[in-house]
Amino acid sequence: MEKVAGSLALDKNEIMVILAKRDMASIIPLHLLNDREMARYQAFVFVADRQRYLVAHGLKRQVLAQLTGKSPAALQFHAGPAGKPYLADVNLHFNLSHSGDWIALAFCVRHPLGIDVEQPRNICYDSLWKQIAHPQDQISLQEYTEEKTEEQGFLATWSMKEAVAKCTGLGLSMDFPSLRLTPDGSGKHVCVNRDGAWYIRHFIHEDMHMAVASSDADLRLRLVQLT
């Protein structure tokens, strides 16, 4: 994983993922947010929620400005039918996610993509399985842990399926139990339903699960952690 604090570039054959911690909020200028984003930021009651929002949307504007050559304030966003944002007049796909201490942003020139991060929470995962599981789901965590716990299995499954749902633009309106996960033998998972197939890279970084989904199996993945 790269650790950079300078300029960024995006190759047309890759997905670039930017990872940041929410404590970076102390160095993200509030003026990066537009009026709508500022209203959303101010509506949060808890400091942690404000920090996550500021880092996610401040970095979104900073990185997209670098990649497009525009100023952060000049970036214009539209929303798809289910609310997924996209850049106006620029062929550059992006998606973002945050959970706990982590914020992740993904960028790609060629194809839509989805990203999800999940940090463990003190909840009962057992009751949630029926909301997401396909009877033939198979997931592999062997490269990260010797023992697949219920929590790890749930977070891996959820993060991969939500990444697919965000890639399609449907988000949480997608029928998660219709999505079937299978390892492809090359370190990725394939997710299929009757409408298509998606290719997912899943990682465990510290205690955080991260999944990135795209319809292109051949895109390289580059991880960059901001410092």
Protein Blocks (a to p, Z undefined) as FASTA:
>chain_A
ZZdfbdcdddfkbccdddddfklmmmmcfklpcfklmmmmmmpmblklmmmmmmmmmmmm
mmmmmmnopafklpccdddfkopacdehiacddddddehjbccddddfkbccdddddddd
dddfklmmmmmpcfkbccdfklmombdcfklmmmmmmmmmmmmmmmnonmmmbcfklpcc
ddehlopacdddfkbccddddddehjaccddddfbfkbccdddddZZ
